[in-house]
Every structure is written in C-alpha cells, then in structure tokens.
Amino acid sequence: MEQYRGMIIHFMDGSQMRVSFPKQVSHEASVPVRMERMLEKDVLMIEADGALLAIPFASIKYLQIYPAPAGMPDYVVKQASITD
C-alpha cells in the first residue's frame, strides 16, 4: 500500500505548500467519505516531519490533490482540463 500521493495547498496570499504522503486508505471506496469528512472541519490537519500542522481552511484558496482519487461522487466534474 506504500504508493505516494501529493497535495499542493494554495493559500489566499498566493503562497503554496507541497506535501507528499503515502496512500492513506486501503480501499479506494472510502476516499470520498473521508474527503467529505475532512472538508466539514475548520482546519486541515497534517502530521508532517514529526509535527502536527493545523491550517485554517479560511486561509486556503484551493487544494490540488494528485493523483485524483478514484470513485469520486457523481457531482465531481471528471476528466477536465484547465486552460488559461
């Protein structure tokens, strides 16, 4: 299960933080439920390098998570391309 994932946190002030982490679940079907549970909170909690980071969602513009999790709910737009 040691497949790595990544996340770029884009902050409101224009800065960003890159985080890499091992796959967190053994069953892909649980990913949407866990993501929705995470987004219900006021802070994004990340344990990294022996420290716990509590990042207020109010300071986050958006999250970029890769690779995109499989089995996302039907309201997620899939196979999109970003163009400027």
C-alpha positions in Angstrom: 0.0 0.0 0.0 3.1 2.3 0.1 2.0 4.3 -3.0 2.7 8.0 -2.6 0.3 10.8 -3.1 0.8 14.6 -3.3 -1.1 17.7 -2.4 -0.4 21.4 -3.1 -2.1 23.8 -0.8 -2.7 27.1 -2.5 -3.1 29.9 0.1 -5.1 33.0 -0.2 -1.9 35.1 -0.1 -0.6 33.4 -3.2 2.0 31.2 -1.5 1.8 27.4 -1.6 2.9 24.3 0.4 3.7 21.0 -1.2 3.0 17.8 0.8 3.8 14.2 -0.1 2.4 11.3 1.8 1.8 7.6 1.5 -1.6 6.3 0.4 -3.9 6.7 3.4 -6.6 4.1 2.8 -6.5 0.5 1.7 -10.0 0.7 -0.1 -10.5 3.5 -2.7 -14.2 3.4 -2.0 -13.6 5.1 1.4 -11.8 8.1 -0.1 -14.9 10.2 -1.0 -16.4 9.7 2.5 -13.1 10.7 4.2 -12.7 13.7 1.9 -16.2 15.0 2.8 -15.5 14.4 6.5 -12.2 16.4 6.1 -13.9 19.3 4.4 -16.5 19.6 7.2 -13.8 20.8 9.5 -12.5 24.3 10.1 -8.9 23.3 9.8 -6.8 20.9 7.6 -4.8 18.7 9.9 -1.5 17.3 8.6 1.1 15.3 10.5 4.4 16.0 8.8 8.0 15.6 9.8 7.1 14.9 13.5 4.8 17.9 13.8 1.1 18.5 13.6 0.0 21.3 11.3 -3.4 22.8 11.8 -4.1 25.0 8.7 -7.3 27.0 8.8 -9.4 26.4 5.7 -10.2 30.2 5.7 -6.5 30.7 4.6 -6.7 28.1 1.8 -7.7 29.2 -1.7 -7.8 25.7 -3.0 -6.3 22.2 -2.7 -4.7 20.3 -5.6 -4.5 16.6 -4.8 -2.8 14.1 -7.1 -3.4 11.6 -8.4 -7.1 12.3 -8.4 -8.8 9.8 -6.2 -10.9 7.1 -7.9 -14.5 6.7 -7.2 -15.4 10.4 -6.6 -19.1 11.2 -6.3 -21.2 12.0 -9.4 -21.2 15.7 -8.6 -17.4 16.0 -9.2 -16.6 17.1 -12.8 -14.2 14.4 -14.2 -11.6 14.4 -16.9 -11.5 18.2 -17.1 -8.6 20.3 -18.5 -7.5 23.6 -17.1 -6.9 26.3 -19.7 -5.8 29.9 -19.2 
